[in-house]
């Protein structure tokens, strides 16, 4: 990748600080997202942390990340969700008649994605592959997925295997994949297929998307927001206090 990417540090991560319009690099580009949940999980998962740190573009997918950067760096950046980069990349592909590949999720979800895509972005050629639902893939399964992608040579490869599996898989196989952009977007597969409904834009603009998701799926989301939220705040405040202390004695 040769184009300079605007970014700002957040502890050990380099967070993208530009606009969506700037979010197209030259050369093979690995795009991931980070939120308070993935930040906390990565602190305990070395492979996941490395995958996020080695992203060419690491998008701030959460107001907690945006707020942390403002607190620690006194810099204002924009939240860019996985759904935002997904739509942006599709829009660009549609304008130039590009190609994309969806790797992940179920055959039913992928089928719904293709139907919607053909209506909204008719100039895009698309292919899909549904890998087995399991914690780890075998060598043969990885080979099959890579061959399926490379046979199509997409402009953009969307990977939706849920975090942290998708980020680790994309990073591990980046050099073997014949795709210009590799973008891990997880839940966006279900959002776009409408198998899971994303909160209304009204709530998104109020920065309460997380709250609506918590209300709709309390069993799945409570730990992400009610447990890891305070954990993330603790980590950021410790960093702030540490930085302030050393500035005061320097």
C-alpha positions as a Markdown table, in Angstrom:
| # | Residue | x | y | z |
|---|---|---|---|---|
| 1 | Unk | 0.0 | 0.0 | 0.0 |
| 2 | Unk | 1.5 | 3.3 | -1.1 |
| 3 | Unk | -1.0 | 6.0 | -0.2 |
| 4 | Unk | -0.6 | 7.8 | 3.2 |
| 5 | Unk | -3.5 | 7.0 | 5.5 |
| 6 | Unk | -4.6 | 9.6 | 8.0 |
| 7 | Unk | -4.5 | 8.1 | 11.5 |
| 8 | Unk | -4.2 | 8.9 | 15.2 |
| 9 | Unk | -2.8 | 6.7 | 18.0 |
| 10 | Unk | -5.0 | 5.1 | 20.6 |
| 11 | Unk | -2.6 | 3.3 | 23.0 |
| 12 | Unk | -1.2 | 0.5 | 20.8 |
| 13 | Unk | -3.5 | 1.0 | 17.8 |
| 14 | Unk | -3.4 | 3.4 | 14.8 |
| 15 | Unk | -7.0 | 4.5 | 14.3 |
| 16 | Unk | -8.2 | 5.9 | 11.0 |
| 17 | Unk | -8.9 | 9.6 | 11.3 |
| 18 | Unk | -10.1 | 10.6 | 7.8 |
| 19 | Unk | -13.4 | 10.7 | 6.1 |
| 20 | Unk | -15.1 | 7.9 | 4.2 |
| 21 | Unk | -14.2 | 9.6 | 0.9 |
| 22 | Unk | -10.5 | 9.3 | 1.7 |
| 23 | Unk | -10.9 | 5.6 | 2.7 |
| 24 | Unk | -9.7 | 4.2 | -0.6 |
| 25 | Unk | -6.0 | 3.2 | -0.7 |
| 26 | Unk | -3.8 | 2.0 | -3.5 |
| 27 | Unk | -2.4 | -1.5 | -3.4 |
| 28 | Unk | -3.7 | -4.4 | -1.4 |
| 29 | Unk | -5.5 | -3.0 | 1.6 |
| 30 | Unk | -6.7 | -4.8 | 4.8 |
| 31 | Unk | -9.6 | -2.9 | 6.5 |
| 32 | Unk | -10.7 | -3.8 | 10.0 |
| 33 | Unk | -12.9 | -2.0 | 12.5 |
| 34 | Unk | -12.4 | -1.5 | 16.3 |
| 35 | Unk | -14.9 | -0.8 | 19.1 |
| 36 | Unk | -14.8 | -1.0 | 22.8 |
| 37 | Unk | -15.6 | -4.7 | 22.8 |
| 38 | Unk | -12.9 | -5.7 | 20.3 |
| 39 | Unk | -10.4 | -3.4 | 22.1 |
| 40 | Unk | -11.0 | -5.2 | 25.4 |
| 41 | Unk | -10.9 | -8.7 | 23.8 |
| 42 | Unk | -7.7 | -7.9 | 21.9 |
| 43 | Unk | -6.0 | -7.1 | 25.2 |
| 44 | Unk | -6.4 | -10.8 | 26.1 |
| 45 | Unk | -5.9 | -12.3 | 22.6 |
| 46 | Unk | -2.4 | -11.7 | 21.2 |
| 47 | Unk | -3.3 | -12.9 | 17.7 |
| 48 | Unk | -6.3 | -10.7 | 17.5 |
| 49 | Unk | -4.4 | -7.7 | 18.8 |
| 50 | Unk | -1.7 | -8.2 | 16.1 |
| 51 | Unk | -4.3 | -8.5 | 13.4 |
| 52 | Unk | -5.9 | -5.2 | 14.4 |
| 53 | Unk | -2.5 | -3.5 | 14.8 |
| 54 | Unk | -1.4 | -4.7 | 11.4 |
| 55 | Unk | -4.5 | -3.4 | 9.6 |
| 56 | Unk | -3.8 | -1.0 | 6.8 |
| 57 | Unk | -6.9 | 0.9 | 7.9 |
| 58 | Unk | -8.5 | 0.5 | 11.3 |
| 59 | Unk | -11.9 | 2.2 | 11.5 |
| 60 | Unk | -13.3 | 3.7 | 14.7 |
| 61 | Unk | -16.6 | 1.7 | 14.8 |
| 62 | Unk | -18.0 | 3.0 | 18.0 |
| 63 | Unk | -18.5 | 6.2 | 19.9 |
| 64 | Unk | -16.5 | 4.9 | 22.8 |
| 65 | Unk | -13.4 | 4.8 | 20.5 |
| 66 | Unk | -14.2 | 8.3 | 19.3 |
| 67 | Unk | -14.6 | 9.6 | 22.8 |
| 68 | Unk | -11.3 | 7.9 | 24.0 |
| 69 | Unk | -9.3 | 9.6 | 21.2 |
| 70 | Unk | -10.8 | 12.9 | 22.1 |
| 71 | Unk | -9.9 | 12.4 | 25.8 |
| 72 | Unk | -6.4 | 11.2 | 25.2 |
| 73 | Unk | -5.4 | 13.1 | 22.2 |
| 74 | Unk | -7.7 | 16.1 | 22.2 |
| 75 | Unk | -8.6 | 15.3 | 18.6 |
| 76 | Unk | -12.1 | 14.9 | 17.1 |
| 77 | Unk | -12.6 | 12.1 | 14.6 |
| 78 | Unk | -15.7 | 10.6 | 13.1 |
| 79 | Unk | -17.2 | 7.2 | 13.8 |
| 80 | Unk | -17.2 | 4.9 | 10.8 |
| 81 | Unk | -19.2 | 1.8 | 11.2 |
| 82 | Unk | -18.8 | -1.4 | 9.2 |
| 83 | Unk | -22.1 | -0.7 | 7.5 |
| 84 | Unk | -20.7 | 2.7 | 6.4 |
| 85 | Unk | -17.6 | 1.3 | 4.8 |
| 86 | Unk | -19.6 | -1.5 | 3.2 |
| 87 | Unk | -22.0 | 0.9 | 1.5 |
| 88 | Unk | -19.1 | 3.3 | 0.5 |
| 89 | Unk | -17.2 | 0.5 | -1.2 |
| 90 | Unk | -20.3 | -0.8 | -2.9 |
| 91 | Unk | -21.1 | 2.6 | -4.2 |
| 92 | Unk | -17.6 | 3.0 | -5.7 |
| 93 | Unk | -17.7 | -0.5 | -7.2 |
| 94 | Unk | -21.1 | 0.3 | -8.8 |
| 95 | Unk | -19.8 | 3.5 | -10.4 |
| 96 | Unk | -16.9 | 1.7 | -12.1 |
| 97 | Unk | -18.5 | -1.7 | -12.7 |
| 98 | Unk | -16.3 | -3.6 | -10.2 |
| 99 | Unk | -16.5 | -6.9 | -8.4 |
| 100 | Unk | -16.9 | -8.1 | -4.9 |
| 101 | Unk | -16.9 | -11.4 | -3.0 |
| 102 | Unk | -18.8 | -12.2 | 0.3 |
| 103 | Unk | -17.0 | -14.8 | 2.4 |
| 104 | Unk | -18.8 | -16.0 | 5.5 |
| 105 | Unk | -22.3 | -16.5 | 6.9 |
| 106 | Unk | -25.0 | -18.9 | 5.8 |
| 107 | Unk | -26.1 | -19.7 | 2.3 |
| 108 | Unk | -29.5 | -18.2 | 3.1 |
| 109 | Unk | -27.9 | -14.9 | 4.2 |
| 110 | Unk | -25.6 | -14.8 | 1.2 |
| 111 | Unk | -28.5 | -15.5 | -1.1 |
| 112 | Unk | -30.4 | -12.5 | 0.3 |
| 113 | Unk | -27.3 | -10.3 | 0.0 |
| 114 | Unk | -27.0 | -11.1 | -3.7 |
| 115 | Unk | -30.7 | -10.4 | -4.4 |
| 116 | Unk | -30.5 | -7.0 | -2.7 |
| 117 | Unk | -27.2 | -6.2 | -4.2 |
| 118 | Unk | -28.5 | -6.9 | -7.7 |
| 119 | Unk | -31.3 | -4.4 | -7.2 |
| 120 | Unk | -29.3 | -1.6 | -5.5 |
| 121 | Unk | -26.0 | -1.9 | -7.2 |
| 122 | Unk | -26.7 | -3.5 | -10.6 |
| 123 | Unk | -23.2 | -2.8 | -12.1 |
| 124 | Unk | -21.4 | -5.0 | -9.5 |
| 125 | Unk | -20.5 | -8.6 | -10.3 |
| 126 | Unk | -20.7 | -10.7 | -7.1 |
| 127 | Unk | -19.8 | -14.1 | -5.9 |
| 128 | Unk | -20.1 | -15.7 | -2.5 |
| 129 | Unk | -18.9 | -18.6 | -0.4 |
| 130 | Unk | -20.3 | -20.0 | 2.9 |
| 131 | Unk | -17.6 | -21.7 | 5.0 |
| 132 | Unk | -18.4 | -24.3 | 7.7 |
| 133 | Unk | -19.6 | -22.8 | 11.0 |
| 134 | Unk | -16.8 | -23.8 | 13.4 |
| 135 | Unk | -14.2 | -22.2 | 15.7 |
| 136 | Unk | -11.2 | -23.1 | 13.5 |
| 137 | Unk | -10.8 | -24.1 | 9.9 |
| 138 | Unk | -8.7 | -27.0 | 8.7 |
| 139 | Unk | -5.9 | -26.5 | 6.2 |
| 140 | Unk | -8.1 | -28.0 | 3.4 |
| 141 | Unk | -11.0 | -25.6 | 4.3 |
| 142 | Unk | -8.7 | -22.6 | 4.3 |
| 143 | Unk | -7.4 | -23.7 | 0.9 |
| 144 | Unk | -10.9 | -24.1 | -0.5 |
| 145 | Unk | -11.9 | -20.6 | 0.6 |
| 146 | Unk | -8.7 | -19.0 | -0.8 |
| 147 | Unk | -9.2 | -20.8 | -4.1 |
| 148 | Unk | -12.8 | -19.6 | -4.3 |
| 149 | Unk | -11.8 | -16.0 | -3.8 |
| 150 | Unk | -8.8 | -16.1 | -6.1 |
| 151 | Unk | -10.8 | -17.7 | -8.9 |
| 152 | Unk | -12.9 | -14.6 | -9.0 |
| 153 | Unk | -10.2 | -12.0 | -8.2 |
| 154 | Unk | -12.5 | -9.5 | -6.6 |
| 155 | Unk | -11.9 | -5.8 | -6.3 |
| 156 | Unk | -13.3 | -6.1 | -2.7 |
| 157 | Unk | -13.5 | -9.1 | -0.5 |
| 158 | Unk | -16.0 | -8.8 | 2.4 |
| 159 | Unk | -15.3 | -11.2 | 5.3 |
| 160 | Unk | -18.1 | -11.9 | 7.7 |
| 161 | Unk | -17.1 | -14.6 | 10.2 |
| 162 | Unk | -17.7 | -12.6 | 13.5 |
| 163 | Unk | -14.9 | -11.1 | 15.5 |
| 164 | Unk | -12.2 | -12.0 | 16.3 |
| 165 | Unk | -12.1 | -15.0 | 13.9 |
| 166 | Unk | -12.6 | -12.8 | 10.8 |
| 167 | Unk | -9.8 | -10.4 | 11.6 |
| 168 | Unk | -7.3 | -13.1 | 12.4 |
| 169 | Unk | -8.3 | -15.1 | 9.3 |
| 170 | Unk | -8.0 | -12.1 | 7.0 |
| 171 | Unk | -4.6 | -11.0 | 8.4 |
| 172 | Unk | -3.2 | -14.6 | 8.3 |
| 173 | Unk | -4.2 | -15.1 | 4.7 |
| 174 | Unk | -3.8 | -11.5 | 3.3 |
| 175 | Unk | -0.9 | -12.3 | 1.1 |
| 176 | Unk | -2.5 | -15.4 | -0.3 |
| 177 | Unk | -5.7 | -13.6 | -1.3 |
| 178 | Unk | -6.0 | -12.1 | -4.8 |
| 179 | Unk | -8.2 | -9.2 | -3.8 |
| 180 | Unk | -7.4 | -5.5 | -3.8 |
| 181 | Unk | -9.3 | -4.7 | -0.6 |
| 182 | Unk | -10.0 | -7.1 | 2.2 |
| 183 | Unk | -12.7 | -5.8 | 4.6 |
| 184 | Unk | -13.9 | -7.6 | 7.7 |
| 185 | Unk | -17.4 | -6.4 | 8.5 |
| 186 | Unk | -19.0 | -9.2 | 10.6 |
| 187 | Unk | -22.6 | -8.3 | 11.5 |
| 188 | Unk | -23.0 | -6.2 | 8.3 |
| 189 | Unk | -23.7 | -9.4 | 6.4 |
| 190 | Unk | -26.9 | -9.9 | 8.4 |
| 191 | Unk | -27.8 | -6.2 | 8.4 |
| 192 | Unk | -27.5 | -6.0 | 4.6 |
| 193 | Unk | -29.4 | -9.3 | 4.2 |
| 194 | Unk | -32.0 | -8.0 | 6.6 |
| 195 | Unk | -31.9 | -11.2 | 8.6 |
| 196 | Unk | -31.0 | -8.8 | 11.5 |
| 197 | Unk | -32.4 | -5.3 | 11.4 |
| 198 | Unk | -30.0 | -2.4 | 12.2 |
| 199 | Unk | -31.5 | 0.3 | 14.5 |
| 200 | Unk | -33.2 | 3.2 | 12.8 |
| 201 | Unk | -31.0 | 6.1 | 11.6 |
| 202 | Unk | -32.8 | 8.2 | 14.3 |
| 203 | Unk | -31.1 | 6.2 | 17.0 |
| 204 | Unk | -27.8 | 6.1 | 15.2 |
| 205 | Unk | -27.7 | 9.9 | 14.9 |
| 206 | Unk | -28.4 | 10.1 | 18.7 |
| 207 | Unk | -25.4 | 7.8 | 19.2 |
| 208 | Unk | -27.8 | 5.2 | 20.8 |
| 209 | Unk | -27.5 | 2.4 | 18.4 |
| 210 | Unk | -25.7 | 0.3 | 21.0 |
| 211 | Unk | -28.7 | 0.8 | 23.4 |
| 212 | Unk | -31.3 | -0.3 | 20.9 |
| 213 | Unk | -29.2 | -3.4 | 20.1 |
| 214 | Unk | -28.9 | -4.2 | 23.8 |
| 215 | Unk | -32.7 | -3.9 | 24.2 |
| 216 | Unk | -33.4 | -6.1 | 21.2 |
| 217 | Unk | -30.8 | -8.8 | 22.1 |
| 218 | Unk | -30.1 | -8.5 | 25.8 |
| 219 | Unk | -28.8 | -12.1 | 26.2 |
| 220 | Unk | -26.2 | -11.7 | 23.4 |
| 221 | Unk | -25.3 | -8.0 | 23.9 |
| 222 | Unk | -25.4 | -7.4 | 27.7 |
| 223 | Unk | -21.8 | -8.5 | 28.3 |
| 224 | Unk | -20.5 | -6.5 | 25.3 |
| 225 | Unk | -22.0 | -3.2 | 26.6 |
| 226 | Unk | -22.6 | -3.6 | 30.3 |
| 227 | Unk | -19.4 | -5.5 | 31.2 |
| 228 | Unk | -16.9 | -4.5 | 28.6 |
| 229 | Unk | -18.1 | -0.9 | 28.6 |
| 230 | Unk | -16.8 | -0.3 | 32.1 |
| 231 | Unk | -13.7 | -2.3 | 31.4 |
| 232 | Unk | -12.9 | -0.1 | 28.4 |
| 233 | Unk | -13.5 | 3.1 | 30.4 |
| 234 | Unk | -11.2 | 1.8 | 33.2 |
| 235 | Unk | -8.4 | 1.1 | 30.6 |
| 236 | Unk | -8.7 | 4.5 | 29.0 |
| 237 | Unk | -8.9 | 6.4 | 32.4 |
| 238 | Unk | -5.8 | 4.6 | 33.6 |
| 239 | Unk | -4.0 | 5.6 | 30.4 |
| 240 | Unk | -5.1 | 9.2 | 30.9 |
| 241 | Unk | -4.0 | 9.4 | 34.5 |
| 242 | Unk | -0.7 | 7.8 | 33.6 |
| 243 | Unk | -0.1 | 10.3 | 30.8 |
| 244 | Unk | -1.1 | 13.3 | 33.0 |
| 245 | Unk | 1.2 | 12.2 | 35.8 |
| 246 | Unk | 4.3 | 11.9 | 33.6 |
| 247 | Unk | 3.5 | 15.2 | 31.9 |
| 248 | Unk | 3.3 | 16.9 | 35.3 |
| 249 | Unk | 6.8 | 15.6 | 36.4 |
| 250 | Unk | 8.5 | 16.1 | 33.1 |
